[in-house]
Amino acid sequence: MGYYDIDDMLTEGSEIPCKFLQDIPGLGYLENNPGKPIKANAKLMLPYWLAHILAAIDNIPLSEDSMTVDDEEEPVPFLEMSTPESFSQRVINAIKTDPKSLDLHSINPHFYELAIKWCAIYSVKDLAKVVSELLLQRSQDINNFAYSMSTQTKNIDSIGTMSNITESKPNNLLASSSFLMTLDELEKYVYRTSHESYKNSKRWMYQNK
């Protein structure tokens, strides 16, 4: 993803449950206590971009009688991240039960992007396998739907231009709207790409008849 990728920025804003492992001066504003320290064991929801940095940075404790590093103490990260609700066992069970009817957008609009980042950090092979299978199964329906909509809602004339079909198809439009609202942003990209590909293929075939 590029630095200015909007979807990547929105993914980084996903909230992650966190638990602080030590007192940190000046971060009380995260608990609406400006000027106060945040205490160890405090639990907060933090955006991924902040949480994963604080979880990766080890703080080396200082000795009690001086400001020198205590070599006997093990470095401790500022916080630890817990599994986000998007990947909870409840969601995983729902994915395994019926992946195609799942409203993925309501779970997380950037479900796959967050899953990639989470698996990269913690090497969660089981989650990676479940998410990969989820995308594979849903992509088949997305592709079929993209093809169906390209033939039902649009017509290509002999010149190769797109024109609306004269008869109205409210049921198809309603189905399209309902289906698309359940897709996460990556799946919507897959749908748009497939839909445009089918339209372009038909345009090419009509032009070369």
KAHU-V685836 format. One record per residue. N is the residue number from 1. NEAR is the number of other ideal C-beta (glycine too) atoms within 12 Angstrom. Layout:
N&NEAR ; N&NEAR
This chain:
1&16 ; 2&8 ; 3&8 ; 4&8 ; 5&15 ; 6&17 ; 7&26 ; 8&23 ; 9&19 ; 10&23 ; 11&32 ; 12&26 ; 13&23 ; 14&36 ; 15&24 ; 16&36 ; 17&25 ; 18&33 ; 19&24 ; 20&31 ; 21&26 ; 22&27 ; 23&20 ; 24&26 ; 25&15 ; 26&14 ; 27&27 ; 28&19 ; 29&15 ; 30&26 ; 31&21 ; 32&12 ; 33&16 ; 34&12 ; 35&12 ; 36&17 ; 37&19 ; 38&30 ; 39&21 ; 40&19 ; 41&14 ; 42&27 ; 43&21 ; 44&30 ; 45&22 ; 46&32 ; 47&24 ; 48&34 ; 49&21 ; 50&24 ; 51&35 ; 52&28 ; 53&20 ; 54&30 ; 55&28 ; 56&18 ; 57&18 ; 58&19 ; 59&24 ; 60&19 ; 61&19 ; 62&16 ; 63&13 ; 64&10 ; 65&7 ; 66&8 ; 67&10 ; 68&13 ; 69&15 ; 70&17 ; 71&11 ; 72&12 ; 73&16 ; 74&13 ; 75&18 ; 76&21 ; 77&24 ; 78&32 ; 79&36 ; 80&28 ; 81&34 ; 82&23 ; 83&24 ; 84&32 ; 85&20 ; 86&38 ; 87&35 ; 88&17 ; 89&15 ; 90&15 ; 91&28 ; 92&25 ; 93&14 ; 94&22 ; 95&33 ; 96&20 ; 97&14 ; 98&15 ; 99&30 ; 100&26 ; 101&16 ; 102&31 ; 103&24 ; 104&38 ; 105&23 ; 106&16 ; 107&29 ; 108&35 ; 109&26 ; 110&35 ; 111&40 ; 112&38 ; 113&33 ; 114&41 ; 115&38 ; 116&26 ; 117&32 ; 118&33 ; 119&22 ; 120&16 ; 121&23 ; 122&23 ; 123&10 ; 124&21 ; 125&12 ; 126&20 ; 127&32 ; 128&22 ; 129&17 ; 130&30 ; 131&36 ; 132&21 ; 133&20 ; 134&36 ; 135&31 ; 136&20 ; 137&23 ; 138&34 ; 139&27 ; 140&19 ; 141&28 ; 142&34 ; 143&24 ; 144&21 ; 145&33 ; 146&33 ; 147&23 ; 148&22 ; 149&28 ; 150&30 ; 151&20 ; 152&23 ; 153&30 ; 154&27 ; 155&22 ; 156&25 ; 157&16 ; 158&14 ; 159&12 ; 160&19 ; 161&15 ; 162&20 ; 163&16 ; 164&15 ; 165&18 ; 166&9 ; 167&11 ; 168&12 ; 169&19 ; 170&12 ; 171&13 ; 172&21 ; 173&17 ; 174&14 ; 175&18 ; 176&25 ; 177&16 ; 178&16 ; 179&27 ; 180&27 ; 181&18 ; 182&27 ; 183&36 ; 184&36 ; 185&27 ; 186&32 ; 187&40 ; 188&28 ; 189&24 ; 190&27 ; 191&32 ; 192&22 ; 193&19 ; 194&27 ; 195&30 ; 196&20 ; 197&18 ; 198&28 ; 199&27 ; 200&19 ; 201&20 ; 202&25 ; 203&24 ; 204&14 ; 205&14 ; 206&19 ; 207&15 ; 208&10 ; 209&12
